[in-house]
Amino acid sequence: MKRLSEKAKPYMRVNALIDMIFWLVSGSVVAGLALWFEWPKYIIWITAGVFIVIFIINVIIRPLIFYRVTRYELADEQIIVKKGFILIKTTLIPIKRIQGVELVTGPVSRRYNLSILRAKTASMGIDLPPIAVEEGKQLKRQIIDLVKEEISDV
C-alpha cells in the first residue's frame, strides 16, 4: 500500500489550525461569560487548559499519527483505504460499484500541491487521503479506465 506525501503533515496542521478558530472563539466566550457574571476564576483556567489540550492533540499529535497509519492502494478490482487516528478503519470499494470519481482541491491543499480523490458508489463514497495533484489525476484516470473496462451486472 502507498504512503502519503510528506506534504500531508503540514497540510493537516494548517487545516487543524483553521479548525482551532472555533475552539478559540468558544473558549473566549466562556472566559468572557465567566468575567461578566463574576464566576469563579478556575473556569477561565479550565477553559484555557482544555483549549491547550485540544490544540496539542489536533495540531501536533493527530497529523503525525494519521500520516503513519494512512495508506491507500488501487488494486485491479478494488480501492483500499486505511486511515484513522484513534480508530483505524480499512475501507474497500469494488471497482465495478464505482459510479463517479472527482478530484477536489481547496485553497490550502493547492498551497501544498495536494488533492483529495473521491470515488462514489450508489450507497456510499470513499475519500482518499491527501495525495499529490499529479498523482491524483493519474489515479483518477486509472479508476475511470478500470470502470470503463468493467462489465457490471448492476
Steps between C-alpha positions, in 0.01 A plus 500: 500500500618853425591755767397864501717781375715681759301813414193343662627574854527879462175502300317324783657734756377808312151348473508426873606858574207627298269267696650629826341840432167346610655381828667837558171684452318253726763533772494878472122504540521281811779715646306817419187364666705399804634854531165666426299297749786486752519123500794332677837561332576129470244484215731720292798278587306184414395654167860593420620151596239331282597725208870415542429125518280512188766706322776251584291201392359649177796702375802306621414135572215419260682585172797284603289196585272548198808516274647180645174303483347615172555292188315452171517266205332462164483128432360336187153454642478737797617816673635448850541787747631461854480811716419621847627658817358318800286252308680366195261406221570313179249562221476299181290601198466268199583670169181372337288688757659840435271746323705817515846633582592858580821677594451774761743777589452795730710808572709328767548181301605698191764674712655160575427359151265238646155377405235263631362233271136398558362177357121477521269203490121485518497452876824661621824655400859495604742790543861413442743681726677814371720405204706699249290663227684324215469164675131574560441575131678181403306295758172652382579407141592144605175459694294633208677261263442206736131591536460523121656154456282346771191312385248555774191302585343798674 
